[in-house]
Amino acid sequence: MVNSAQLFEPVVGQSVDWVLFRTKIERAGGTDSAFGLTEDGDYQYKTAKGLFLDHYYQNVFFQSCNKLYRRAIIEAEALRFDESLRIGEDLIFNLQYLQHCRVVSHRATFLYVYEIGHAEAATSTLKPQWFSVNLTALHIIEMQLVAGIAEVDRVAYTRFLKQYVRTFFRMLIVFDQRTLTVLERQFIQTQLINLERGLPTGTSRWLRWLNRSHLAPVMLVGLRRLKQRLK
């Protein structure tokens, strides 16, 4: 149980603009897991860009239900959820909000439980819009959050991009050709071609693995084009 003192203590009288708690993930008939950092800590991501990139794939920026925001920032910057998005609206909002934060405080306390596996869960109703949402997220990260990244953080940035590539390819398996219309397949192909601008070297093995899968030929055209550019 979390009391109000635990919730608001990190922000009272401090420069903290965002508090992120942990989320417990429950799977029907499966093993529980969690999102979020396992230790309390305060970070200034504007100067610690490598840490931001490393924390991103610990799923700390993807939800809104386990976080405390400063309303003054939201109102001053006119930040709002994009209601046209079926999925990923929380990620885009959070990345836009993060641009205006001085200090981000991570708390190891669980604040939210997310159930995976039931029909109403967003993870059960994914749409090809997932690709455009994540390309938007990559654009925000590249242009706003890691612009002018120091050389010392370049390794973290390369690792981050490789992880994103792997995630895109896993999602292609989720969007199996048997559940996609021709227009949806063409849409995904276009998004893959756009993604190539940010692909690092050394990812061709993932393309070879994907070529052995059962994806539609129209999607493989885009993948082979990416593979040629990586050589």
Secondary structure, 3 states (H helix, E strand, C coil): CCCHHHHHCCCCCCCEEEEEEEEEEEECCCCCEEECCCCCEEECCCCCHHHHHHHHCCCCCCCCCCEEECHHHHHHCCCCCCCCCCCCHHHHHHHHHHCCCCEEEEEEEEEEEEEECCCCCHHHCCCCHHHHHHHHHHHHHHHHHCCCCCHHHHHHHHHHHHHHHHHHHHHHHHCCHHHCCHHHHHHHHHHHHHHHHHCCCCCHHHHHHHHCCCCCHHHHHHHHHHHHHHC
